[in-house]
Amino acid sequence: MTEFKRIPPEQAQALREHGAVVVDIRDQTTYEALHITGSKHLDNHSIADFIRAADLDAPLIVTCYHGNSSQSAAAYLVSQGFSDVYSLDGGFELWRTTYPSETSQKAH
């Protein structure tokens, strides 16, 4: 795959059930308050380490607030060698209304 695909929450959930990695690019405070269960927070400081440690062939779902910024991030990850990248349409806001039981707060 040379570019990412945009997918709705239902497809993202199906991919998660088959082991897809979910990365959240919202700001740290917002991520800690509530995020997709099992997702990893990515920002400018952590992305290089994430890329080095990642399986570039594993499905990767990128989420942001509403599904706009995640498209740029998904395109960047494709450019870094990831082969199976998805941008979550509607972002976390649509996810949390679709799958409220699949959200978590960061444990303190």
C-alpha positions as CSV (number, residue, x, y, z in Angstrom):
1,M,0.0,0.0,0.0
2,T,1.5,3.3,-1.0
3,E,-1.0,5.5,0.8
4,F,-3.3,5.4,3.8
5,K,-7.0,4.5,3.8
6,R,-9.7,6.4,5.6
7,I,-12.0,4.1,7.7
8,P,-15.0,4.5,9.9
9,P,-15.0,3.4,13.6
10,E,-16.7,0.1,12.7
11,Q,-13.8,-0.9,10.4
12,A,-11.3,0.4,12.9
13,Q,-12.9,-1.8,15.7
14,A,-12.7,-4.9,13.4
15,L,-9.0,-4.2,12.7
16,R,-8.3,-3.7,16.5
17,E,-9.9,-7.1,17.1
18,H,-7.3,-8.5,14.7
19,G,-4.3,-6.8,16.4
20,A,-4.1,-3.4,14.7
21,V,-2.1,-0.8,16.6
22,V,-3.9,2.4,17.4
23,V,-1.9,5.6,17.7
24,D,-3.5,8.9,19.0
25,I,-1.9,12.2,18.0
26,R,-4.0,14.5,20.1
27,D,-2.2,16.5,22.8
28,Q,-0.9,14.6,25.9
29,T,-3.4,16.1,28.4
30,T,-6.4,15.3,26.2
31,Y,-5.1,11.7,25.5
32,E,-4.7,11.1,29.2
33,A,-8.2,12.3,30.0
34,L,-9.8,9.8,27.6
35,H,-8.6,7.7,24.7
36,I,-9.2,4.5,22.7
37,T,-8.4,1.6,25.0
38,G,-5.0,0.2,24.2
39,S,-4.0,3.1,22.0
40,K,-0.5,4.7,22.1
41,H,0.1,8.4,22.4
42,L,2.3,9.8,19.6
43,D,3.8,13.2,19.4
44,N,6.9,14.9,18.0
45,H,9.0,13.6,20.9
46,S,7.9,10.0,20.8
47,I,7.4,9.3,17.0
48,A,11.0,8.5,16.1
49,D,11.3,5.9,18.9
50,F,7.8,4.5,17.9
51,I,8.9,4.1,14.2
52,R,12.2,2.4,15.2
53,A,10.4,-0.1,17.4
54,A,7.4,-0.7,15.2
55,D,6.4,-3.6,12.9
56,L,6.1,-1.7,9.7
57,D,3.8,-4.3,8.2
58,A,1.3,-4.4,11.1
59,P,-2.0,-2.6,10.6
60,L,-1.8,0.9,12.1
61,I,-4.8,3.2,12.8
62,V,-4.1,6.9,13.4
63,T,-6.7,9.0,15.3
64,C,-6.9,12.6,16.2
65,Y,-9.8,14.8,17.4
66,H,-12.1,14.7,14.3
67,G,-10.2,12.8,11.6
68,N,-8.4,15.7,9.9
69,S,-4.9,15.8,11.4
70,S,-4.7,12.0,11.4
71,Q,-4.7,12.1,7.6
72,S,-1.4,14.1,7.6
73,A,0.1,11.8,10.2
74,A,-1.0,8.7,8.4
75,A,0.6,10.0,5.2
76,Y,3.8,10.7,7.1
77,L,3.8,7.2,8.6
78,V,3.4,5.7,5.1
79,S,6.4,7.8,4.0
80,Q,8.4,6.3,6.9
81,G,7.8,2.8,5.6
82,F,4.5,1.6,7.2
83,S,2.6,-0.5,4.7
84,D,-0.9,-0.8,6.2
85,V,-2.0,2.6,7.6
86,Y,-5.5,3.9,8.3
87,S,-6.9,7.3,9.4
88,L,-10.0,7.1,11.6
89,D,-12.8,9.1,10.0
90,G,-14.5,11.2,12.6
91,G,-11.6,10.8,14.9
92,F,-11.8,10.2,18.6
93,E,-15.0,12.2,18.9
94,L,-16.9,9.9,16.6
95,W,-15.2,6.8,18.2
96,R,-16.3,7.7,21.7
97,T,-20.0,8.1,20.7
98,T,-19.8,4.8,18.7
99,Y,-17.8,2.7,21.2
100,P,-18.1,4.4,24.6
101,S,-17.1,1.2,26.4
102,E,-13.8,1.1,24.3
103,T,-12.4,4.2,25.9
104,S,-10.0,4.6,28.9
105,Q,-8.5,7.2,31.1
106,K,-4.8,7.1,31.9
107,A,-4.2,5.5,35.3
108,H,-2.4,7.8,37.6
